[in-house]
Amino acid sequence: MKISIITARSKNGVIGSNNSLPWKMPSDLRFFKQTTIGHYILVGRKTYETFTVPLPDRPAFVLTTKSDYEPKYKQDKTISILEEGIQKAKEQNENELFIIGGGEIYKQALDKNLITHMYITEIDAIVEGDTFFPDFEESEWKIIRKDDFTAGEKNDYDYSFVFYEKK
Ligand SMILES: NC(=O)c1ccc[n+]([C@@H]2O[C@H](COP(=O)([O-])OP(=O)(O)OC[C@H]3O[C@@H](n4cnc5c(N)ncnc54)[C@H](OP(=O)(O)O)[C@@H]3O)[C@@H](O)[C@H]2O)c1
């Protein structure tokens, strides 16, 4: 099973501010949906609480230390360790589990060497925020694909979709 991170980060590594996304990038949201649809997702409790609707066709494993935590949507399940989500996805015959953040979850998944692929939207701007994508050892990753786009009318900044595979 592939275990993939999907994220969008600014040039200074910001991924979030005040528990939300510090930009308006509808093209990235569309890419997120297209890429993750039909797959299980694994998400930190703080990011999960930013959802205002269940993500269609993407059941979530919500990582929390709170043993009595009830996910707000019935398609979703609570997990207490990262590896539990991975195990449960495997039991469902998932072929690609998506780790969708936030910062704490990305860091732990990378530190534990669990990640096989990363879909990183590189946002071409310095942005203020309070949550960051962790540094990772670039030499351990191969860039498989990179597509560059200009902001256009709808997106705040120019951006690139970069797809990494672990060497
Ligand atoms: N740009 C992007 O692509 C992107 C994607 C996702 C999120 N974000 C942004 O990232 C920010 C949120 O990230 P964050 O780092 O603050 O929080 P987070 O990673 O979403 O969630 C952190 C929570 O996960 C739980 N947790 C973490 N490690 C755990 C472990 N080992 N075992 C059990 N539970 C664990 C804890 O929940 P409990 O406190 O309940 O125990 C912790 O408070 C927001 O601003 C969001 O908008 C950005």
PDBQT file of the ligand as one rigid body, heavy atoms in Angstrom, charges set to zero:
ROOT
HETATM    1  N1  LIG A 201      -1.800  23.387   3.799  1.00  0.00    +0.000 N 
HETATM    2  C1  LIG A 201      -2.215  22.146   3.980  1.00  0.00    +0.000 C 
HETATM    3  O1  LIG A 201      -2.095  21.318   3.074  1.00  0.00    +0.000 OA
HETATM    4  C2  LIG A 201      -2.821  21.731   5.280  1.00  0.00    +0.000 A 
HETATM    5  C3  LIG A 201      -3.323  20.436   5.428  1.00  0.00    +0.000 A 
HETATM    6  C4  LIG A 201      -3.860  20.074   6.672  1.00  0.00    +0.000 A 
HETATM    7  C5  LIG A 201      -3.905  20.995   7.717  1.00  0.00    +0.000 A 
HETATM    8  N2  LIG A 201      -3.407  22.243   7.525  1.00  0.00    +0.000 N 
HETATM    9  C6  LIG A 201      -3.397  23.225   8.600  1.00  0.00    +0.000 C 
HETATM   10  O2  LIG A 201      -2.631  22.697   9.683  1.00  0.00    +0.000 OA
HETATM   11  C7  LIG A 201      -3.113  23.263  10.907  1.00  0.00    +0.000 C 
HETATM   12  C8  LIG A 201      -3.396  22.150  11.904  1.00  0.00    +0.000 C 
HETATM   13  O3  LIG A 201      -2.205  21.392  12.138  1.00  0.00    +0.000 OA
HETATM   14  P1  LIG A 201      -1.696  21.059  13.616  1.00  0.00    +0.000 P 
HETATM   15  O4  LIG A 201      -0.300  20.560  13.510  1.00  0.00    +0.000 OA
HETATM   16  O5  LIG A 201      -1.969  22.236  14.485  1.00  0.00    +0.000 OA
HETATM   17  O6  LIG A 201      -2.717  19.934  14.110  1.00  0.00    +0.000 OA
HETATM   18  P2  LIG A 201      -3.100  18.486  13.488  1.00  0.00    +0.000 P 
HETATM   19  O7  LIG A 201      -1.843  17.791  13.060  1.00  0.00    +0.000 OA
HETATM   20  O8  LIG A 201      -4.201  18.628  12.516  1.00  0.00    +0.000 OA
HETATM   21  O9  LIG A 201      -3.731  17.777  14.771  1.00  0.00    +0.000 OA
HETATM   22  C9  LIG A 201      -2.988  17.676  15.960  1.00  0.00    +0.000 C 
HETATM   23  C10 LIG A 201      -3.743  16.777  16.903  1.00  0.00    +0.000 C 
HETATM   24  O10 LIG A 201      -3.622  15.412  16.468  1.00  0.00    +0.000 OA
HETATM   25  C11 LIG A 201      -3.588  14.563  17.598  1.00  0.00    +0.000 C 
HETATM   26  N3  LIG A 201      -2.313  13.861  17.625  1.00  0.00    +0.000 N 
HETATM   27  C12 LIG A 201      -1.106  14.280  17.150  1.00  0.00    +0.000 A 
HETATM   28  N4  LIG A 201      -0.175  13.342  17.349  1.00  0.00    +0.000 NA
HETATM   29  C13 LIG A 201      -0.786  12.302  17.946  1.00  0.00    +0.000 A 
HETATM   30  C14 LIG A 201      -0.351  11.026  18.383  1.00  0.00    +0.000 A 
HETATM   31  N5  LIG A 201       0.920  10.628  18.225  1.00  0.00    +0.000 N 
HETATM   32  N6  LIG A 201      -1.250  10.201  18.959  1.00  0.00    +0.000 NA
HETATM   33  C15 LIG A 201      -2.540  10.576  19.119  1.00  0.00    +0.000 A 
HETATM   34  N7  LIG A 201      -3.022  11.771  18.709  1.00  0.00    +0.000 NA
HETATM   35  C16 LIG A 201      -2.148  12.621  18.132  1.00  0.00    +0.000 A 
HETATM   36  C17 LIG A 201      -3.759  15.436  18.821  1.00  0.00    +0.000 C 
HETATM   37  O11 LIG A 201      -5.171  15.523  19.022  1.00  0.00    +0.000 OA
HETATM   38  P3  LIG A 201      -5.798  15.682  20.510  1.00  0.00    +0.000 P 
HETATM   39  O12 LIG A 201      -5.422  17.058  20.949  1.00  0.00    +0.000 OA
HETATM   40  O13 LIG A 201      -7.265  15.499  20.279  1.00  0.00    +0.000 OA
HETATM   41  O14 LIG A 201      -5.177  14.585  21.337  1.00  0.00    +0.000 OA
HETATM   42  C18 LIG A 201      -3.228  16.774  18.330  1.00  0.00    +0.000 C 
HETATM   43  O15 LIG A 201      -3.712  17.879  19.066  1.00  0.00    +0.000 OA
HETATM   44  C19 LIG A 201      -4.339  24.082  10.533  1.00  0.00    +0.000 C 
HETATM   45  O16 LIG A 201      -3.971  25.441  10.376  1.00  0.00    +0.000 OA
HETATM   46  C20 LIG A 201      -4.750  23.507   9.194  1.00  0.00    +0.000 C 
HETATM   47  O17 LIG A 201      -5.481  24.418   8.405  1.00  0.00    +0.000 OA
HETATM   48  C21 LIG A 201      -2.873  22.624   6.330  1.00  0.00    +0.000 A 
ENDROOT
TORSDOF 0
